[in-house]
Amino acid sequence: MRAEGIEAIREYRFAAEACGGPGKGLRDRLAKAGLQDWRADFALPEQGLLIEVEGGGWVHGRHNTGAGFAADLKKYDAAARLGWRIYRCDPAMIKSGRAIETIQILMQQGRAA
């Protein structure tokens, strides 16, 4: 993304931001809101876009277990309820250039909305 001039924030704590930001009392604020301190791989806050790179698909990683899959769905559900759009891609989509093309399309759509 950097090579394309896209300024993304890595490991963005979207739930923490929704609860007043990091700092004292964050765990309590998250718990009261029914949230966890989730992180998105990348975020474009001005676009309302979270980007998740789904790794481990071919090596039976955490995301492929029942519990891991369910935890990811809970995270994406929370992000959507907080008003985020979520784009999910895998390393092959990144290598081929498909992911950056889609991110650019989503950025254009976000500006038009």
Steps between C-alpha positions, in 0.01 A plus 500: 500500500785734582634460145160615370496802730234356730556595863366213706526447874631156597348304787219753543309459827156582362303396810728696732450811285124452523526493881695820551842383391771311683592591850386455855174311534499362146425143603200612705372724219532216249329252730209738562459543124518124440819538298855369509826674418494377141754614245463520125807421293466838328256790519414801290295691759408787269355244261333295773685197368667215688725260310559147622762273347381147562810289543534137593237376257724227365681407820201444731567811705284647775259656252404155374394350830138520600580725794733719296250539219223588747727755674578664166130524417431663837776754428364578151146527636614750763689702239196512271276609789746779571463620140811350340522337160721190510711379209648152537777372278772238503873512421444373144263792431765738630776348285285507186405866549131416529478616863643846433268542201200414717617730779526785249148424375368497857673830568332655198164360606554638850563846365190484282274389787 
